Amino acid sequence: MTATQFQSPSFPVIRFPHLAEVKLPPLHRVRIRHPKAPTLQNLEKRVADALESCHHLQQIPRGSEVAIAVGSRGIAKIDTISRTVVSQLKEWDLKPFIVPAMGSHGGGTDEGQQEVLKKLGIDEESMGCEIRSSMKTVDYGSICEGIHCHFDANAAGSAGIVLINRIKAHTSFPREIESGLIKLIAVGLGKAEGARSVHRIGPKGLQEILPKLAMKAIKSAPIKAGIALIENANREICHIEPVEPEVIFETEKRLLRKAKSLMPSLPFDQLDALIVEEFGKEISGAGLDPHISGRTDIRGVDNPSTPFIHKIAALRMTAATNRNGMGTGMVDFLPQPTANKLDLHSMYMNAISSTVLEKAFLPIVLANDQEVIRALVTTCWQQEMNSIRLAQIRSTLHLNEMLLTRPLFQEAQSKGSIVSFDEQIESFKFDPSGQLLTKVQC
């Protein structure tokens, strides 16, 4: 969806004079300890080597067209990885092209999905190949009553398909298969029709329908190889593995266990308040990762047992999310400048396709960051400022550095969760327009 097509609301500027009297707590800037996994060096060579070991890929006749399936998630170095796959296929005298594999994201339009890829650094000029963005699908038949296996028509018509995706925990359902190559096949390459098929019966669809759709597609589509990626707590690629289609389920189950063991987390079970500087679809399909926010907020689905966070404020959307503000329904406060940038068309398309309407609900919208943070503090049910358990993070994907109030700082110290911290105590600072200046650096 192009900028001229955004369908955004216009919220009034709402301020409450009594919020100016709310005192804000001092902050400690800390770096948090997370599970370690070294970042892979020579990334291009690692990707090329992975492709070299894909047996089925080597059997494609020279001169044939090969589709590269790339999703909407903000995977580390996804532009470099995709470009390397393109280059390697060209070296083998194949004709690669990229297809967006992102279900109904990008407003469910050809142009919108191409724009999502562009925000991730993937366009025809930078990749050196054509991007064929289309919502048209082929129907590989029924997997159960009323549910058909849809698959990207451009990819289906190629001589081979290479899948690229990160393996990670899903935001809503714990299973042996969550987010990765399987979901890319069933939902991503299923386009809007595939997304609706999986989500039409809610989380049960992700647990039961998604694997069946993927199995059907693997048998029917010319899938030749997968490149499975795992990120470490620093959001860098720490593992690359080639995957043959016949072992994709077994491989993904094993890699998911590894990915979960490396997930960063908040070192607290309970917070009074959380400030999230930015949220977006490339950070998490839910905008904010429920494993960090403690909220799925889907009716009939339990929230994670920990952490429990009483109030959450989100301040900005990422540029890469292209104004798709899915996740607003999981927070309590949003500043007006951000709310006025929400593309309701993309959000509602995503919400209706996924059937998870709650993620697109709107929170309380106040004039600016300053009003939002003061409201956050005064509504978190903690009378004593020095007792407030408040954390500020860049996003639910960026957890190396945090700003913590004293009770959380002391708890993190006692747990051995802090790698380092600044001696100087900081305070909340705002510019004349009320925008927050005190921010997490990484």
N, C-alpha and C positions, 0 to 999 in steps of 0.2 A: 504494500500500500504506500503510495507516494504521499509527500507532505501535504499536498493539496486535498487529499482524500481523507485525512484524519477527521474523525467525528468526535470532537471533544466538548465537554460541558463547560459552562461558565459559572463558577461558584462565586458567591458574594464574599467580600472581605469581612470576616467576623473576628472581632476582638472583644475581650472582656477586661475592663479596667482593673478588676480585682486581681487578675493574674500578674500584673506588674509588681504586686507586693510579694509574690511567691519567691522565696529564697532558693537558690540552686546550690547543690552540694559541690564541694571541691572534688577533684579527680586525680587519680594516679595513672600515669601512662606506663603500661607493662607489656612485656612480650611473653607469650604463653608457650609452655612446653607441649608439644604434640608428638604422636608416633613418628619415628624417623624412617625415611626411605630416600636414598640419594637420587637426585635428578639425573636423568639419562643425558649423557653427552653425545655429540655427533648424531643428533636426532635424524637428520636426513639419511645418513648411512643406515641407521637402525630400521627406518621405515623401508628403505630399499632392500635391505637384507630380509626383512619380513616378507616382502612381496616375492622375492626370489624363491622362498621356501614354500610358496603356495602352489601345489601340484596342479590343481585344476586350472589355475590362471595360465600356466605355461602351455596348456593345450589349445588355447584359443588361436585360430588361424591369423596370420599376419594380415594387416589391413582391416581387421574387424573393429567395429565400434564397441567400446566398453564404457558402461555407466559407473560413475563413482557417486555413491550415496552419502551425502553430508547432511547432518541434522542442524537444529537451531541452537544447540547448547554452546555455551562459551567455553569450549575445551581449550586448554593451554596449547598454544602454537598450532591451532587447527588449520590456520592458513598455510603455515609451513608444511605441515603433514599432508594436506590436500595437494599442495603444489608439487611435493615430492612424488606422490602417487601418480599425478599427471605426467611428470617428467619420465618416471620409470616406465610407464606404459608406452609412452612415445618412443623410448629407446628400443622397445620390443616391436616397433612398427605397428602398434595398435593405435586406434583413434579414440582417445578418451573424451568424455564429456561429463559434466557434473549435473546431478539432479538433486534438488532440495528434498530431503527426506524428513519432513516435519509435520505430518498430519494436517491439522487445520490451522497451524500457526501462520503468522503473516496475514491475518484476516481471511485466511482460506482463499487467497487469490494468487494467480501466477505471479503478478508483479510484486505482491506483498512478500511472498516467499523469497523471491530473488533479492528483494531489499533486505530481508533478514540476513541472508548470506553476505551481502555487501557490508553490513555492519560488523560482520565477523572477519572482514578482510578478504572475502572470497568473491571475486568478480571475474569476468572473462579476461580482462587485461592482466590482472595479477596472476591468474592461474594459467594463462596461455591455452585455454580451451573454451569450448562453448558451454554455456549453462542453459540447460533445457528445463525451464520451469513451467510446469503445467499441472493442473488439478485433474486431468483426464486419467482414468484408470482402466485396466482390464479386469474382468471378473473371472477369477479362477474357480468359481463354484461355491457351493454351500458347505459350511462346516457343521452347521446345526440349523435348526428351524429358524428361518428369518435372518440369518447372519451369513453373509457372503465374504469371501476373501478378495478384497480389492487390492490392486497393485499398480504403481506408477506405470503408465503406458510407455513412456520413453525408455525407462529401465527395462521393462518387459520385452521391448523390441530389440534390445542390444544382444550382442553375442556373449556378453558376460557382465556381471555386476560385482564391484568391490565395495564392501561396506566399511565405513569408518565411524567408530563411536567409542565413547568412554563407558567403562563399566562402573556403575555406582549404585548405591542404595536408592530405591524409589522414595518419593515423598509421601506416599499414601499406603503402600502395602508391603509388608515383609514376607518375602518368599525366596525360594532358591533362585528364581529368575526375576530380576527387577528392572533396572534401566541399563540398556546396553544394546548389543547387536540384535537380539531377539525383538526388543521393542522397536528398534529402528525398522526392522522388516515389517512387523505387523501394523504398527501405527504410523511410523514415519513415511514409509513407502506406500502405505495404504491410503495416504493423503486424507482429505476430509472424510471420505466414505469409510476408510479404515478406522479413523479415530472414533467416528460415531459407532461403528460396529463393536469396538472394544469397550467403549464407555457407556453404551446404552443401558446396561444393567448395573452401572456403578462399579465400585471396587471389585465386585465379583467378576466383572468382565476382565479386569486386569489380571486376576488370579487364574481364571479358567479359560476365557476366550482367547486371550493374547497368545498363549503357547500353541493353541490349535491353529490360529490364523498363521502364525509363523511356520509351523510344520507344513501347512498346505502350500504356503508361498515358496518354501525351500524346495519342495517337490516339483513345483510348477514353473518357477522363475529361473532364469539363468544365473543364479548366484554362484560365483566361483571362489570368492575369498572374503575374509573379514580381517580388518586390522583393529584389534582390541587394545584399548588404552586404559591405563590406570594413572591417576594423579596422586601425588603425595599431599601432605597437609599444607605445603607451600603453593599448591595449585600448579605444580610443574609435573611433566610426564616422568614417571618413575618406572613404568613398565610398558613394553610394546610386545604384542604377541600375534603372530599370524594364526588365522583360524580357518580350517577347512569346513565347508558347509555340513558335512556329515557328522561332525563332532561339535557343532556349535553350541548345543545345549549343555553337554558335559563340560566343555571348556568354560562357558560363561558361568556356570555354577561355581567352579573352582576359583575363577578370577573375582567373582563377587565376594567370596569369603576374604580374599586378599584385600580387595578394595575397602571393605568394611573395617578391616583391622587398621587401616591407615587414615580413617576419617578423623578430621579435627572435631573438637567439640568445645562447648562452654564447660569450664571446670566447676560448675555450680548446679545444684538441683533445684534451687529456688531463687528467683529474682523478683523484686518489686517492680522494676521498670527496665526496659531495654530500648535503646535508641539504635536504629538501623539506618546508616547513612544512605545506602542505596539498595534497591531490589530490582529484579528483572528476570525474564524467562531464561536467559543464558546462565544465570546464577542457580536457579532451580525452576523446575516446571511450575512450581507453586508460587514463584516470585521470591519467597523466603523458604528456606529448607525447614520443614517441620521437625527434623531431628535437632535443629538448633533453636527454633522458636518455641518448640513444645506444643505447636498447634497444627493439627490438620484442619480442624474446624469444619468437618464434613458431618452432616447429620447422620447418625447411625454408625459412625466410625469413631473409635476411641482415640483421643489424643495420646501422644506418648506419655508415659508415666513421669518422665523427667526430660527436660527441666519444666518446672511450672513458672511461667512469667505472667505476672498480674496485668501489666499494661505494656503495650508495645507502640512505639511511634516509628514510622518510616518516613524518610525525608525526601529522597530522590529516586527517580527511575534511571537505570543505566541507559546509555545511548544505544547499546546493542539490542535492548528489548523493543526498540522502535515504538515506544509509547504503549505497548501492551502492558497494562498495569495489573495483570492477574496477580493476586496476592494481597490486594488492598483489603479484602474481606478478612484477612488474618491479623490485621493491625487495628489499633484503636484510634490513632490520630494520623492525619496527613496534612501537610501545609498546602495552602491554596494554590501557589504557583505550580506545584506538582499535580494537584488534582485537575487543574485546568489544562494539563497536557495529556491527560488520559485519552487514549483512543478507544472509545466505548465500542466501536464496531469490532475491533480486534479482540477486545476483552470478552464481549458477549458471544462472538463467534467461538472463541476458545472455550468459554464456560458452557455453552449449549452443546458443543461437540463432545466435551468431556463429561457432561451432565453434572459436573461439580459446580453448581451455580454460586456456592458460598464464596469461592475464591474471587469473584468479581463484585461482591458487595462493597459498598463504600463506607468508610469509617467517618468519624467526626473530622470535618475540614475547618481548620483555623487559619488565620491570616498569614502566618509565616512560621519559620522554625522556632523562633523565640516563644511565640504563643503556644505552639505545640508542646515544647519541652516543659514549659511552666505548667501547662495543663496535665502533662504526663506525671510530673512530680506531685502535684496537688491531689491527684485522683488515685494514687497507688496505695492508699490506706496506710501510709506510714507517717505518723505525726512528727516524729523527731527527724530533722534533716540529717543529723549525724548517724542515724540508723538506717537510712535508705540504702537498699541493695540495688544499685543502678549500674548498668554496664552500657557502654557505647561501642559498637563495632562498625566496621566499614560495610560488611555484608555478611550473610550467613555462610558465605564461601571464603571470606577473608577473615581469619581468626587468629593470625599470628600476633597482632597487636590489638590491645583493647584499652579503653579508658574506664577505670573502675572507681566507685566510691570506696571509702575507707573500709566498711565492713567486708566487701568483696575482696579488696586488696589483702586484708589480713587473712581471710579464709584461703585465698589462693596461695599466699605465702606458706601457711601452715600445711597445705597439701603438697607443697613442692611443685606447684604448677607454673611458677614464674621463672623464666629464663633470666630476665633482666628487667630493671625498672628505672625510670628517671627519678632522681632525688627531688626535683622541683615539683611541688604541687601545682596543678593547673586549675583554672576556673573556666566556666562557660563564657565564651565571648561571641558577640554577634556584630554584624555590620549594621549601618544605619537602616537598611531595609528589613532587618530582623533575621537575616540568613546566618546560620551557624558558621563560625570561623574555627572553632576548636574541633579538629577532626583527627581521626585515626590516619596514620601515615601509610600503613601497608596491611 
